C-alpha cells in the first residue's frame, strides 16, 4: 500500500492546527484565569490525538467501503455508547479485587466490539482492511471521551481547579493514546470483519474469541501495570522494617531506589505491552496486504 505526499497532509494539518489551538487555549487560560475556557482545553486536548489518528487511518485507504459520515458515527456514537455501557457494567458487575483489571478489559473490549457491529450495519463489504479502520475509529472515540473524563477529574483538586494537572494528564494520555483503545479495537475489528466476510454474517468464531481474549489481556496488563510494578518492587527490594509496618497496617515510606525502580518497571511494562499490540497489528496489516493487495 502506497501513500502519496498529498494523502498525508489532512491529518498533519489536523494535528498541527489542533495542537496550536490547544496550546493557545492553555496559555490564555493560565494568563486570564478564566474558567469558561477550561472546557475548550479539555475537549481539544482529549480529542486531538484520537481525531488525528482516525484521519490518518481513513486517508490510507484509496477505496473505503464507508463514507466519512460513517467514520464520524463510529467515532462519536461508538465512543459514547462504549463509555456509557462500560460504566454501567463496571459499576454493577465489578468490585475491587486482584482480577478487577481483567474484568474491566473484558467489559470494555466487549462493548466496543458491540458498538463496532452496530455502526458497521449495512456496509457493502466487510474486509479486514475495513475492520481495522472502523475498529480504530470506535476505539479512538472511546479513548477521546474517556480522556475527557480523566482530564476533568484531574482538574478538580482539594485546593481548587488545577490547570497544571489538567495539562499533564492530557499530555500523558495524548502520548499513550495511539497504543491503547484505538489499537486494541482495530485488532479486534479486523478479525470480526474477516469472520463476517467469510461467513456472510456476524459469527463468533474461534479466531474472534481468541482475539477478544488477547486484546483483553493487553488491556488488563496496561491498566494494571501500576500495581504490577509495585508488586515487583516490593518482591525485590522490601526491607524488614517495611514488612513490619505493612503487617501493622501502615504504609511505609519508599526508598529512593524503590521509587526509581517503580518508575522503571512501570514504563518498561507499558512499552512491552505497546510493542506486543503494535506487532500484532503489523501482522494483521501484512495479512491485509497479501489478501487484498495495495490500493
C-alpha positions, 0 to 999 in steps of 0.5 A, spaced: 500 500 500 502 506 497 501 513 500 502 519 496 505 526 499 498 529 498 494 523 502 498 525 508 497 532 509 489 532 512 491 529 518 498 533 519 494 539 518 489 536 523 494 535 528 498 541 527 492 546 527 489 542 533 495 542 537 496 550 536 489 551 538 490 547 544 496 550 546 493 557 545 487 555 549 492 553 555 496 559 555 490 564 555 487 560 560 493 560 565 494 568 563 486 570 564 484 565 569 478 564 566 474 558 567 469 558 561 475 556 557 477 550 561 472 546 557 475 548 550 482 545 553 479 539 555 475 537 549 481 539 544 486 536 548 482 529 549 480 529 542 486 531 538 490 525 538 484 520 537 481 525 531 488 525 528 489 518 528 482 516 525 484 521 519 490 518 518 487 511 518 481 513 513 486 517 508 490 510 507 485 507 504 484 509 496 477 505 496 473 505 503 467 501 503 464 507 508 463 514 507 466 519 512 459 520 515 460 513 517 467 514 520 464 520 524 458 515 527 463 510 529 467 515 532 462 519 536 456 514 537 461 508 538 465 512 543 459 514 547 455 508 547 462 504 549 463 509 555 456 509 557 455 501 557 462 500 560 460 504 566 454 501 567 457 494 567 463 496 571 459 499 576 454 493 577 458 487 575 465 489 578 468 490 585 475 491 587 479 485 587 486 482 584 482 480 577 478 487 577 483 489 571 481 483 567 474 484 568 474 491 566 478 489 559 473 484 558 467 489 559 470 494 555 473 490 549 466 487 549 462 493 548 466 496 543 466 490 539 458 491 540 458 498 538 463 496 532 457 491 529 452 496 530 455 502 526 458 497 521 450 495 519 449 495 512 456 496 509 457 493 502 463 489 504 466 487 510 474 486 509 479 486 514 482 492 511 475 495 513 475 492 520 481 495 522 479 502 520 472 502 523 475 498 529 480 504 530 475 509 529 470 506 535 476 505 539 479 512 538 472 515 540 472 511 546 479 513 548 477 521 546 471 521 551 474 517 556 480 522 556 475 527 557 473 524 563 480 523 566 482 530 564 476 533 568 477 529 574 484 531 574 482 538 574 478 538 580 483 538 586 482 539 594 485 546 593 481 548 587 481 547 579 488 545 577 490 547 570 497 544 571 494 537 572 489 538 567 495 539 562 499 533 564 494 528 564 492 530 557 499 530 555 500 523 558 494 520 555 495 524 548 502 520 548 499 513 550 493 514 546 495 511 539 497 504 543 491 503 547 483 503 545 484 505 538 489 499 537 486 494 541 479 495 537 482 495 530 485 488 532 479 486 534 475 489 528 479 486 523 478 479 525 470 480 526 470 483 519 474 477 516 469 472 520 463 476 517 466 476 510 467 469 510 461 467 513 456 472 510 454 474 517 456 476 524 459 469 527 463 468 533 468 464 531 474 461 534 479 466 531 474 472 534 474 469 541 481 468 541 482 475 539 477 478 544 481 474 549 488 477 547 486 484 546 483 483 553 489 481 556 493 487 553 488 491 556 488 488 563 496 488 563 496 496 561 491 498 566 494 494 571 501 495 570 501 500 576 500 495 581 504 490 577 510 494 578 509 495 585 508 488 586 515 487 583 518 492 587 516 490 593 518 482 591 525 485 590 527 490 594 522 490 601 526 491 607 524 488 614 522 494 617 517 495 611 514 488 612 513 490 619 509 496 618 505 493 612 503 487 617 501 493 622 497 496 617 501 502 615 504 504 609 511 505 609 515 510 606 519 508 599 526 508 598 529 512 593 531 506 589 524 503 590 521 509 587 526 509 581 525 502 580 517 503 580 518 508 575 522 503 571 518 497 571 512 501 570 514 504 563 518 498 561 511 494 562 507 499 558 512 499 552 512 491 552 505 491 552 505 497 546 510 493 542 506 486 543 499 490 540 503 494 535 506 487 532 500 484 532 497 489 528 503 489 523 501 482 522 494 483 521 496 489 516 501 484 512 495 479 512 491 485 509 496 486 504 497 479 501 489 478 501 487 484 498 493 487 495 495 495 495 490 500 493 
